[in-house]
Amino acid sequence: MAIQELGEGRLLIDLDFQHTPGLIGSYLLPEKDGGWAVVEVGPTTCHQAFLEGLAAAGITPVEVKDVFVTHIHLDHAGGLGALVDSLPKAVFHVHEVGRPHMLDTSKLVQSAARAWGPMSDQLWGPVLPVPADRLRALKGGETFALDRGASLTVIPAPGHANHHVAFFDSALAAVMTGDGAGVLLQGSTHVRPAVPPPDLDVDMLLSSLERMRSFAPRRLLFSHYGPADNAVARLEEAAERVNRWVAVAREVIQKTPTVPEIARALEEDDLALSRAEGEPAIQAQRTNAVTGYEMAAMGLLRYLTRPPPRHAGPA
């Protein structure tokens, strides 16, 4: 089981998603009064890998006191319910909008089945509910005490999803981005936007990137996957790539507003950048395992063609 030390006692567990290293990570942070906090747990299919990672790090399950997720998409939080018994002392923290869906996971399961079809169970496994007395709601802005006087601050970061948050660890001066700053696998030369349906909001996403930037981070800790230096430059790059893909999608929609055509154009744009930067073609294929072009095309088509919000006229 791969464990990466990040400094200041922080650790990264590779959750070995689909038996492939470097796709989904879980971060471990030592807390103020002993015990550990966890950020991201992956899907239920990564349950055993998560527990093995804890053991490899020398952490017993009863030492885990707080579990945080950036949002409730199944590759980040699908495994929460399966951990309730495995982490008997843990409290689970999700955004207040996502909390009802972790109490009753039926809509999550239905949504996953629509998106992934017969592959859903193989990818994510069962999505079990979390008991109400173990589940806490986040609004954004909360601060939790970590060891050595450090703190973990919850950053409101909607856009990728309306219930998305990020986390700032003051000890590392690092933002744990979830999907809010896109995907950057180890070995990739550039960020790929994570812009899926159903509730993508590009304006909110760009504002969230600026909010992360306001913390002046030195590092980003991607859920997909791992640490990246030059954090402010990477956040600026993430915004540039989102704007670029919006422009690409908008141009295609004017001619052929279909998911396959938009996905093809996004792939061509992404691979052209990869070639220019000397990134091996295999990297794009690896990134597809956690954020594919078709899903991005679906998100952008929905976002760019939905009716504008109605505003009440004068009384």
C-alpha positions, -999 to 999 in steps of 0.1 A, spaced: 0 0 0 15 33 -11 19 60 16 34 93 9 47 117 36 38 153 29 56 170 58 43 181 92 31 146 99 6 147 70 2 116 49 -14 106 16 -29 71 10 -32 58 -25 -67 42 -26 -57 20 -56 -89 28 -75 -97 0 -100 -64 -15 -90 -46 14 -106 -22 36 -86 -23 73 -85 -60 80 -93 -77 87 -60 -61 98 -27 -70 101 9 -53 127 32 -45 120 68 -39 149 92 -29 147 129 -54 164 152 -48 187 182 -56 163 211 -44 131 194 -62 111 168 -65 118 131 -86 136 106 -92 122 71 -100 142 40 -116 121 12 -124 83 14 -131 73 -22 -158 48 -32 -168 17 -13 -147 -3 -38 -117 14 -21 -128 4 14 -102 -23 19 -74 -2 4 -83 27 28 -81 4 58 -49 -12 46 -35 23 41 -43 33 77 -26 1 89 5 8 68 6 43 83 5 29 118 -29 43 125 -56 22 142 -92 28 131 -103 40 166 -77 69 162 -97 84 134 -119 111 149 -131 132 120 -137 123 83 -142 152 58 -152 150 21 -151 178 -4 -184 167 -20 -206 136 -22 -198 124 -57 -191 87 -53 -154 88 -62 -149 110 -31 -176 100 -6 -193 68 -18 -174 48 8 -185 69 38 -213 46 49 -191 15 47 -167 32 71 -192 38 99 -185 5 116 -149 4 106 -142 38 122 -162 36 154 -150 69 169 -153 90 137 -177 118 130 -184 124 93 -185 159 78 -202 168 45 -217 200 31 -252 208 44 -266 204 8 -251 169 5 -260 157 40 -295 145 32 -281 124 4 -257 106 28 -286 99 52 -306 84 23 -284 74 -5 -311 62 -29 -308 92 -52 -270 89 -53 -274 53 -64 -300 62 -90 -279 91 -104 -248 68 -106 -268 41 -125 -280 67 -150 -245 80 -156 -225 47 -155 -251 21 -164 -241 -15 -156 -206 -4 -148 -218 15 -117 -216 -13 -92 -182 -24 -104 -168 12 -102 -184 23 -69 -198 -6 -50 -227 -3 -26 -234 33 -13 -245 29 23 -261 56 44 -245 73 74 -265 74 106 -277 109 115 -259 110 148 -226 104 131 -231 130 103 -223 167 106 -232 195 82 -206 220 69 -215 254 56 -180 267 48 -159 289 70 -156 265 98 -121 259 114 -110 227 131 -79 224 153 -50 203 142 -17 195 159 10 220 167 -14 250 166 -23 244 130 -59 245 117 -81 231 89 -104 257 74 -134 248 53 -135 269 20 -168 272 2 -160 260 -33 -191 254 -54 -191 252 -92 -181 216 -99 -210 208 -77 -232 231 -56 -222 213 -24 -184 214 -30 -159 226 -4 -121 227 -2 -99 226 28 -69 247 38 -43 232 61 -23 260 77 7 238 86 14 230 49 -1 262 36 -20 238 13 -54 236 -2 -71 202 -6 -90 210 -38 -113 180 -43 -124 185 -79 -127 223 -75 -93 229 -93 -97 200 -118 -75 169 -121 -37 168 -121 -23 132 -119 13 127 -111 33 130 -144 6 152 -161 19 185 -174 -14 204 -171 -47 205 -152 -77 190 -169 -110 207 -159 -136 186 -140 -169 200 -153 -196 173 -151 -233 175 -150 -258 180 -134 -251 212 -115 -220 226 -131 -218 264 -127 -188 279 -144 -191 314 -128 -192 298 -94 -163 275 -102 -141 304 -113 -151 324 -81 -142 293 -61 -107 291 -77 -102 328 -68 -113 320 -32 -87 293 -29 -61 317 -43 -70 342 -16 -54 318 10 -20 323 -8 -13 285 -7 21 271 -14 8 237 -24 -23 221 -38 -33 186 -27 -54 171 -55 -78 142 -48 -69 131 -83 -39 130 -75 -14 141 -49 6 173 -42 15 200 -66 38 230 -60 34 265 -75 -1 265 -61 -12 300 -72 0 294 -107 -18 261 -109 -50 278 -97 -46 304 -124 -40 276 -150 -71 258 -138 -92 289 -145 -76 294 -179 -84 258 -188 -120 261 -177 -124 292 -198 -107 275 -228 -130 245 -226 -161 268 -223 -150 286 -255 -143 253 -273 -177 239 -263 -196 271 -272 -180 271 -307 -191 235 -313 -226 241 -299 -232 268 -325 -227 242 -352 -235 207 -338 -248 208 -303 -242 172 -294 -222 155 -267 -201 134 -291 -190 164 -311 -182 185 -280 -163 156 -264 -143 152 -296 -134 189 -297 -124 189 -260 -102 158 -266 -85 174 -296 -78 206 -276 -65 186 -246 -42 163 -267 -29 193 -286 -17 208 -254 -3 175 -243 18 172 -275 30 208 -272 41 201 -236 57 167 -243 32 148 -221 30 111 -230 -3 101 -246 -8 75 -219 -13 103 -193 -45 114 -211 -58 79 -210 -50 76 -172 -68 109 -165 -99 96 -184 -103 71 -156 -114 99 -132 -127 126 -156 -135 118 -192 -142 141 -221 -178 128 -226 -187 137 -190 -172 171 -195 -191 175 -227 -224 166 -210 -217 192 -182 -208 220 -206 -237 213 -230 -262 214 -201 -246 245 -186 -243 265 -219 -278 256 -233 -300 258 -201 -325 286 -200 -314 318 -182 -329 323 -147 -361 341 -146 -362 374 -127 -393 389 -113 -404 421 -130 -413 453 -112 -443 451 -89 
